[in-house]
Each structure stands twice: as structure tokens, then as C-alpha cells.
Amino acid sequence: MPIRTTKLMEMKQAGERIACVTAYDFPTARLAAAAGLPLILVGDSLGNVVLGYDSTLPVTMDDMVHHTRAVVRGAPDALVVADMPFMSYQVNADEAMRNAGRLMQEGGASAVKLEGGQHIAETVSRLTDAGIPVMGHLGLTPQSVNQLGGYRVQGRTLPEAQRMLDDADALERGGAFSIVLETVPAPLAAVVTKRLRVPTIGIGAGAECDGQIQVLHDILGLGTRQPKHGKRYADLNAVIGEALQRYAAQVREGTFPAEEHATDIDDAVLQELLGAVESER
């Protein structure tokens, strides 16, 4: 049975940590679901790790719908949250409603995620009133990287920390069922987590959050990224690289494909075919 947003609240109340990863396609979503991860985010980070962009800004609604649909097919019972990409919700609440509706109707997402605090709280409220579950996102918000002055820790000064508390309160009042805290000092993330009824999901925000999220490619060692907040649990760069080198070498040597990799044809059929070919000459 598909996991609902209410399950995350139950996990917070029970003190059960929430493990979450990003996924962008069918095979990785299938593996995440098989590992028992209840929450999968189709992040607009696909722009960086899958599409080869320098940031998340070029990611479009069509990109998100396409990748969300694939992830839902791979993890039909997980709670799949889809990021709303840059400029899909910032213009006004009506635009946000249309685009969030696309992610759920066309993409099959169970919920959507928006970046920002008090200034989008009304939009969050509009979406949740319409039956669209919303996850918030505070701290380092990649869609605002140019305004923030780069990928840096957020909430180190008293004004920044107080604003984050106010933003978190506003999102919760607006109906957000969970809030991602990205690149936030661990003690501040702990304060926010204790303050809120809804669960927090940390990334670079310390161990006191109710859950953790990581980019799948980072923890699998697939790619060149190695953020400070991440931990590699495998080195797929090396595994895949070595496998491709062996494959290429065997093709060049003529040792692949071998007899066991090929199919045969009835000898009578082959002889008849060869006779027909010969007669055409």
C-alpha cells in the first residue's frame, strides 16, 4: 500500500528516523524502494547530476514530469515527492497550482516540494487547501543560489537564524507536511526540529533532524560530486569504469561475444537460405 504523508508524522512522533534519497529514473527508484526507503525525492538536482547543467535553474516542468513519471513506475508504494522547478511557482499561486497539478496528474507524484519561507506560505496554503501535499525547503535553497551568494551555510547569524525559525513556523501554518533543512548549522536545525510538529528532513543539517536525505549519486560514488555533508557508501565510478574497460577490451580482442552469447538457426534453414543467396549471384 502506498505510503502517505501522515506516515512521516507518525514516524516523528515515534522517534523513528526517516531515510530518504533522490531518484531520477525507473532503475534507481526500484532499487531505493527495494531497500525499504519510504520517501523518495525527484529533485531538480537532476539538472546537476543527470542532465549536466551547472545548476538547477535550467530544469523545466517537462523535465520534472518526465522523470517523476519514471520514478513512480519504479517505486509505486513509496511516498514520491517531486520538486517544483525554478519559476514554476514563484509568479503567483495560480501558476503554482497549475504546475503542481501537472506533477501529480501527469507525473503521478504524491506530493510536491517548494523552496522558500514566509513569502511562499500563502502559496503553500493554497496548494494544501486544494489537496496537494507540500514539502517545504529552507536553508540553502539552490534555486536562489545567485541571490544567496553561492552554495554556503545559511543561518549562522542571529537575523538569519531568527528568519529561519519564522519561515519554518509559516510553512507549518501553511500546511506543509514536512520541511527540508539544507546546509544549516546543526544546533539551529535541532531547534527547528524540536519547535515543529511536522518532521524535518536534513541534508547537511546535522543528526537531530527527523530524517536525512542525500543525492543518490553522491552516496553511490557515481559522478564527481563529493559534498561535505555526504558520505560515499560505494564507489560505482570505479566499478562501472572497470566494467566498461573490460567490455571494450574484449570487443577489440574478439573474445566477446562468445558462443554462449549468440543464438543459432536450424541448419536446414541456413543451408536453404545460403542456396537461395548463391542462386541470386
C-alpha positions as CSV (number, residue, x, y, z in Angstrom):
1,M,0.0,0.0,0.0
2,P,1.4,3.4,-0.9
3,I,3.0,5.4,2.0
4,R,1.1,8.6,2.8
5,T,2.3,11.9,4.2
6,T,0.7,11.2,7.5
7,K,3.2,8.3,7.9
8,L,6.0,10.7,8.3
9,M,4.3,12.5,11.1
10,E,3.7,9.1,12.8
11,M,7.4,8.3,12.4
12,K,8.4,11.6,14.0
13,Q,6.1,11.0,16.9
14,A,7.5,7.5,17.4
15,G,11.1,8.8,17.2
16,E,11.7,6.7,14.1
17,R,14.3,8.3,11.7
18,I,13.2,8.9,8.1
19,A,15.7,7.8,5.4
20,C,15.2,9.5,2.1
21,V,17.2,9.7,-1.2
22,T,16.7,11.3,-4.6
23,A,16.0,9.2,-7.6
24,Y,15.5,10.3,-11.2
25,D,14.6,7.2,-13.2
26,F,13.0,3.8,-13.0
27,P,16.0,1.6,-12.1
28,T,17.3,3.8,-9.2
29,A,13.7,4.2,-7.9
30,R,13.2,0.5,-8.0
31,L,16.4,-0.1,-6.0
32,A,15.5,2.6,-3.5
33,A,12.1,1.1,-2.9
34,A,13.6,-2.4,-2.6
35,A,15.9,-1.1,0.1
36,G,12.8,0.0,2.1
37,L,13.2,3.7,1.8
38,P,9.8,5.2,2.5
39,L,10.4,8.6,0.9
40,I,11.9,9.4,-2.5
41,L,12.5,12.9,-3.8
42,V,12.6,13.5,-7.5
43,G,14.9,16.5,-7.0
44,D,15.5,19.3,-9.5
45,S,19.1,18.3,-8.7
46,L,18.7,16.1,-11.7
47,G,19.9,19.2,-13.6
48,N,23.3,18.8,-11.9
49,V,23.7,15.0,-11.7
50,V,21.7,13.7,-14.7
51,L,21.3,16.5,-17.3
52,G,24.8,18.0,-16.9
53,Y,23.8,21.6,-16.0
54,D,25.8,23.8,-13.7
55,S,22.8,24.5,-11.5
56,T,19.1,23.5,-11.1
57,L,17.9,26.7,-12.8
58,P,17.6,25.3,-16.4
59,V,15.4,22.4,-15.2
60,T,11.9,22.6,-16.7
61,M,8.4,21.4,-15.8
62,D,8.6,18.9,-18.7
63,D,11.8,17.6,-17.3
64,M,10.3,17.1,-13.9
65,V,7.1,15.5,-15.1
66,H,9.1,13.1,-17.3
67,H,11.5,12.0,-14.5
68,T,8.8,11.8,-11.9
69,R,6.7,9.5,-14.0
70,A,9.6,7.1,-14.3
71,V,10.4,7.2,-10.6
72,V,6.7,6.5,-9.7
73,R,6.8,3.4,-12.0
74,G,9.9,2.2,-10.2
75,A,8.6,2.9,-6.7
76,P,4.8,2.7,-6.7
77,D,4.5,2.2,-3.0
78,A,6.9,4.9,-1.8
79,L,6.0,8.5,-1.0
80,V,7.3,10.2,-4.1
81,V,7.8,13.9,-3.8
82,A,8.6,16.0,-6.9
83,D,10.5,19.3,-6.9
84,M,8.7,22.2,-8.4
85,P,11.4,23.7,-10.7
86,F,12.6,27.3,-10.9
87,M,9.8,29.8,-11.9
88,S,7.1,27.1,-11.8
89,Y,5.6,28.6,-8.6
90,Q,7.2,32.0,-8.0
91,V,5.0,34.0,-10.3
92,N,1.7,33.5,-8.5
93,A,-0.4,30.9,-6.7
94,D,-2.5,30.2,-9.7
95,E,0.7,29.3,-11.7
96,A,1.9,27.2,-8.8
97,M,-1.5,25.4,-8.7
98,R,-1.4,24.5,-12.4
99,N,2.2,23.2,-12.3
100,A,1.8,21.3,-9.0
101,G,-1.3,19.7,-10.6
102,R,0.8,18.6,-13.6
103,L,3.3,16.9,-11.3
104,M,0.5,14.9,-9.6
105,Q,-1.8,14.3,-12.6
106,E,0.9,13.7,-15.3
107,G,3.8,12.7,-13.2
108,G,2.0,10.7,-10.6
109,A,3.7,12.3,-7.6
110,S,2.3,12.0,-4.2
111,A,3.4,15.5,-3.2
112,V,5.5,18.5,-4.3
113,K,8.3,20.4,-2.8
114,L,8.8,24.2,-2.9
115,E,11.8,26.3,-1.8
116,G,11.3,29.4,0.4
117,G,9.7,30.5,3.6
118,Q,7.2,33.3,4.6
119,H,7.0,34.7,1.1
120,I,5.6,31.4,-0.3
121,A,3.5,30.4,2.8
122,E,0.3,31.7,1.1
123,T,1.0,29.6,-2.0
124,V,1.7,26.5,0.3
125,S,-1.7,27.2,1.9
126,R,-3.5,27.4,-1.5
127,L,-1.9,24.2,-2.6
128,T,-2.7,22.2,0.5
129,D,-6.3,23.6,0.6
130,A,-6.6,22.1,-2.9
131,G,-5.5,18.7,-1.7
132,I,-1.9,19.0,-2.9
133,P,0.6,17.9,-0.2
134,V,3.5,20.3,0.1
135,M,7.0,19.7,1.5
136,G,8.9,22.9,2.3
137,H,12.6,23.6,1.8
138,L,14.7,26.1,3.9
139,G,18.3,27.0,4.4
140,L,20.4,26.7,1.2
141,T,17.8,26.8,-1.5
142,P,19.6,26.0,-4.8
143,Q,17.1,27.9,-6.9
144,S,18.1,31.1,-5.1
145,V,21.9,30.4,-5.3
146,N,22.6,33.7,-7.2
147,Q,20.8,35.7,-4.5
148,L,22.4,33.8,-1.7
149,G,25.9,34.5,-3.0
150,G,26.8,30.8,-3.7
151,Y,26.4,27.5,-2.0
152,R,27.1,28.5,1.6
153,V,25.8,27.6,5.0
154,Q,22.6,29.5,5.9
155,G,21.5,30.6,9.4
156,R,24.8,31.5,11.0
157,T,23.9,35.0,12.1
158,L,21.2,35.8,14.6
159,P,18.9,37.6,12.0
160,E,19.3,34.6,9.6
161,A,18.6,32.1,12.3
162,Q,15.5,34.0,13.5
163,R,14.2,34.3,10.0
164,M,14.6,30.6,9.5
165,L,12.5,29.9,12.7
166,D,9.9,32.3,11.4
167,D,10.0,30.7,7.9
168,A,9.5,27.3,9.4
169,D,6.6,28.4,11.5
170,A,5.0,30.0,8.4
171,L,5.4,26.8,6.4
172,E,3.9,24.7,9.1
173,R,0.9,27.0,9.5
174,G,0.5,27.0,5.7
175,G,0.0,23.2,5.8
176,A,3.4,21.8,4.8
177,F,3.7,18.2,5.9
178,S,7.5,18.3,6.2
179,I,10.4,20.7,5.7
180,V,13.8,20.0,4.2
181,L,16.6,21.9,6.0
182,E,19.7,22.2,3.8
183,T,23.2,23.3,4.8
184,V,22.0,24.7,8.2
185,P,24.1,24.7,11.4
186,A,23.3,21.5,13.3
187,P,22.3,23.3,16.5
188,L,19.9,25.5,14.6
189,A,18.4,22.6,12.8
190,A,17.9,20.9,16.2
191,V,16.0,23.9,17.4
192,V,13.8,24.0,14.4
193,T,13.1,20.3,14.6
194,K,12.0,20.5,18.3
195,R,9.9,23.5,17.5
196,L,7.9,22.0,14.7
197,R,5.1,19.3,14.8
198,V,5.9,18.3,11.3
199,P,9.1,16.3,10.6
200,T,12.3,17.9,9.3
201,I,14.5,16.2,6.7
202,G,18.1,17.3,6.9
203,I,20.9,17.5,4.3
204,G,24.0,19.0,5.8
205,A,22.0,19.9,8.8
206,G,23.2,17.5,11.5
207,A,21.9,14.4,13.1
208,E,19.0,15.9,15.1
209,C,16.6,16.3,12.2
210,D,13.8,13.8,12.0
211,G,15.2,12.3,8.8
212,Q,18.0,12.6,6.3
213,I,18.1,13.0,2.5
214,Q,21.1,12.5,0.2
215,V,21.5,12.7,-3.6
216,L,21.7,9.1,-4.7
217,H,24.7,9.6,-7.0
218,D,26.7,11.1,-4.1
219,I,26.2,8.2,-1.7
220,L,26.9,5.7,-4.5
221,G,30.0,7.4,-5.7
222,L,28.5,7.8,-9.2
223,G,29.8,11.1,-10.6
224,T,32.4,13.7,-9.5
225,R,30.5,15.4,-6.6
226,Q,31.7,14.9,-3.1
227,P,29.8,17.4,-0.9
228,K,31.0,17.8,2.7
229,H,27.6,16.7,4.0
230,G,27.6,13.5,2.0
231,K,29.1,10.0,2.7
232,R,30.1,7.5,0.0
233,Y,28.7,4.1,0.6
234,A,30.0,2.7,-2.7
235,D,32.4,3.6,-5.5
236,L,30.4,3.0,-8.6
237,N,32.6,5.2,-10.6
238,A,35.4,2.6,-10.2
239,V,33.1,-0.4,-10.7
240,I,31.4,0.9,-13.8
241,G,34.6,2.3,-15.3
242,E,36.4,-1.0,-14.8
243,A,33.5,-3.0,-16.3
244,L,33.4,-0.7,-19.4
245,Q,37.2,-1.1,-19.9
246,R,36.9,-4.9,-19.8
247,Y,34.0,-4.8,-22.2
248,A,35.8,-2.6,-24.7
249,A,39.0,-4.7,-24.5
250,Q,37.1,-8.0,-25.1
251,V,35.3,-6.5,-28.1
252,R,38.6,-5.3,-29.6
253,E,40.2,-8.7,-28.9
254,G,37.3,-10.6,-30.4
255,T,36.6,-12.6,-27.2
256,F,33.1,-11.1,-26.8
257,P,30.6,-12.1,-27.8
258,A,31.4,-15.8,-27.3
259,E,29.4,-18.8,-28.5
260,E,27.2,-18.7,-25.3
261,H,26.1,-15.2,-26.1
262,A,24.8,-16.0,-29.5
263,T,21.7,-17.8,-30.9
264,D,21.6,-20.4,-33.6
265,I,19.4,-21.3,-36.6
266,D,18.3,-24.7,-37.8
267,D,21.0,-26.0,-40.2
268,A,18.4,-26.9,-42.9
269,V,17.0,-23.4,-42.9
270,L,20.5,-22.0,-43.1
271,Q,21.5,-24.2,-46.0
272,E,18.3,-23.3,-47.9
273,L,19.0,-19.6,-47.2
274,L,22.6,-19.9,-48.4
275,G,21.5,-21.8,-51.5
276,A,19.0,-19.1,-52.3
277,V,21.6,-16.4,-51.8
278,E,24.0,-18.3,-54.1
279,S,21.5,-18.6,-56.8
280,E,20.9,-14.9,-56.8
281,R,24.5,-14.2,-57.8
